């Protein structure tokens, strides 16, 4: 499952500034590499070798190409480093989470309990949240992350839920969930509510699943 939509960062480092910083690094690196290539070409010409520079080489060391490579590295890997993530105020929530939920009836009495697996796929730019239970599967449509200085990180997302084909009494519906993650990013708790097909709401809790 690939991250299929962008997400907003509230209270974190400005994404535009990240792009500007990477652009500045790419421009500096490109200038330095071009200078080195021309110096090497001059040296090779002096010792009798061909001094002509292939256009392909110059294309690959252009600022645009270097920016693309650096941004991919940052988007997929660098932002996850603990110190970098701390400076950016963006948590790495990617992975599998064991989820238990409790529905609450409209009269505020306790309904049924349910369980499932919540999977988060996340890069710097994009994110996808999928919750799979025995009866249905939901997938995020929009999402945002908020740094709560007093408690931890809050994930807010809207989703579409589709029941299994055998669940004749269930209908597809839209919903919204808010989950507050602990500062160590090993657990979370929150609430959800559904509408447009299933008018229910309740609470849920998460525990990060340890990779085997």
C-alpha positions in Angstrom: 0.0 0.0 0.0 1.5 3.3 -1.1 0.7 6.7 0.5 -2.1 8.0 -1.8 -2.7 11.5 -0.6 -0.9 14.5 0.9 -1.3 15.5 4.6 -1.2 18.8 6.4 1.4 19.5 9.1 0.1 21.8 11.9 2.6 23.2 14.2 5.5 21.6 12.5 8.3 22.8 10.2 7.1 24.6 7.1 7.3 22.3 4.1 8.2 25.2 1.8 11.3 26.0 3.9 12.4 22.4 3.6 12.2 22.7 -0.2 14.1 25.9 -0.2 16.9 24.4 2.0 17.2 21.3 -0.3 17.2 23.6 -3.3 20.1 25.7 -1.9 22.1 22.5 -1.1 21.4 21.2 -4.7 22.5 24.5 -6.3 25.7 24.6 -4.2 26.5 20.9 -4.9 25.8 21.4 -8.6 28.1 24.4 -8.9 30.9 22.5 -7.1 30.5 19.4 -9.2 30.5 21.3 -12.5 33.7 23.2 -11.4 35.3 19.8 -10.5 34.3 18.3 -13.9 35.8 21.2 -15.8 39.0 21.1 -13.8 39.3 17.4 -14.5 38.6 18.0 -18.2 41.3 20.6 -18.3 43.8 18.2 -16.6 42.9 15.4 -19.0 43.5 17.7 -22.0 46.9 18.7 -20.7 48.1 15.1 -20.4 46.9 14.3 -23.9 43.5 12.8 -23.2 40.2 14.0 -24.6 39.0 17.1 -22.7 35.5 17.2 -24.2 32.7 17.0 -21.6 29.8 14.8 -22.4 26.4 16.7 -22.3 25.0 13.7 -20.4 27.4 14.3 -17.5 26.4 18.0 -17.3 22.7 17.0 -17.3 23.2 14.6 -14.4 25.0 17.2 -12.3 22.5 19.9 -13.0 20.8 21.6 -9.9 17.5 20.1 -11.0 18.7 16.5 -11.1 20.5 16.8 -7.8 17.5 18.4 -6.2 15.3 15.5 -7.4 17.7 13.0 -5.9 18.1 14.9 -2.6 14.4 15.4 -2.2 13.7 11.7 -2.8 16.2 10.8 -0.2 14.7 13.3 2.3 11.1 12.3 1.5 11.7 8.5 1.9 14.4 8.3 4.5 16.1 11.4 6.0 13.1 12.9 7.7 12.6 9.7 9.7 15.9 10.1 11.5 15.2 10.8 15.2 16.9 14.1 15.5 15.6 15.3 12.1 12.1 14.3 12.9 12.4 16.1 16.3 13.5 19.3 14.7 10.8 19.1 12.1 8.1 18.2 14.7 6.7 15.5 12.5 6.4 11.9 14.0 7.1 8.8 12.0 3.9 6.8 12.5 4.4 4.3 9.7 3.9 0.6 10.5 1.3 -1.7 11.8 -0.8 -1.0 14.9 -3.0 -3.4 16.9 -6.4 -1.6 17.2 -9.2 -2.3 19.7 -12.4 -0.3 19.6 -15.6 0.3 21.5 -18.8 1.6 19.9 -21.1 3.9 21.9 -24.8 3.9 21.3 -26.8 7.2 20.7 -28.1 6.9 24.3 -24.5 6.8 25.5 -24.7 3.2 26.5 -21.8 0.9 25.6 -22.2 -1.0 22.3 -20.1 -3.8 20.9 -16.3 -4.2 21.0 -14.2 -4.7 17.9 -10.6 -5.2 16.9 -8.4 -4.9 13.8 -5.1 -3.9 12.4 -4.4 -0.3 11.5 -1.6 0.3 9.0 0.0 3.7 8.4 2.2 4.2 5.3 4.0 7.6 5.5 6.6 9.7 3.7 7.4 13.4 4.2 4.8 14.4 1.6 2.2 11.7 1.7 0.3 9.4 4.0 -2.3 6.6 4.0 -4.1 5.1 6.9 -5.9 1.7 6.5 -7.9 -0.1 9.1 -8.9 -3.7 8.5 -11.3 -5.6 10.7 -13.2 -8.9 10.3 -16.2 -7.1 8.8 -14.8 -4.2 6.8 -11.9 -2.1 5.6 -11.4 1.7 5.7 -8.9 3.9 4.0 -8.0 7.5 4.6 -9.1 10.3 2.2 -7.5 13.3 3.9 -5.3 13.7 7.0 -3.4 16.1 9.1 -0.8 15.9 11.9 -0.7 18.2 14.9 2.1 18.5 17.5 0.4 18.8 20.9 3.1 20.1 23.2 1.3 19.0 26.3 0.4 15.4 25.3 2.0 14.2 22.1 1.1 14.0 18.4 -2.5 14.1 17.1 -3.5 12.4 13.9 -6.8 13.6 12.4 -8.1 11.9 9.2 -11.3 11.3 7.2 -11.9 7.9 5.7 -14.2 5.8 3.5 -15.2 2.4 4.9 -16.3 -0.5 2.7 -17.8 -3.7 4.3 -17.0 -7.2 3.1 -19.3 -8.5 0.4 -20.7 -11.0 2.8 -21.8 -8.2 5.3 -25.3 -7.7 3.9 -26.4 -5.6 6.9 -23.5 -3.1 6.6 -23.2 -0.2 4.1 -20.3 1.8 2.8 -19.9 5.1 4.7 -17.7 8.0 5.4 -16.1 8.8 8.8 -13.6 10.8 10.8 -11.1 9.8 13.5 -8.8 11.7 15.8 -6.0 9.8 17.6 -3.5 11.1 20.1 -0.2 9.3 20.1 2.1 9.1 23.1 5.4 10.9 22.9 7.3 7.6 22.5 5.0 6.8 19.5 4.2 3.3 20.9 0.6 3.7 21.7 -2.4 5.9 20.9 -6.0 6.5 21.9 -8.8 8.4 20.2 -12.4 8.7 19.0 -14.2 8.2 15.7 -17.6 8.9 14.3 -19.4 7.7 11.1 -22.0 9.1 8.8 -23.5 9.0 5.3 -24.4 5.3 5.6 -23.7 4.3 9.2 -24.4 6.6 12.1 -22.2 5.3 14.8 -19.3 6.6 17.0 -17.0 5.3 19.6 -13.4 5.1 21.0 -10.3 3.2 19.9 -6.9 2.5 21.2 -3.7 1.5 19.4 -0.5 -0.4 20.3 2.4 -0.4 17.9 3.0 -3.9 16.6 6.6 -5.0 17.0 8.2 -6.2 13.8 8.9 -9.9 13.8 
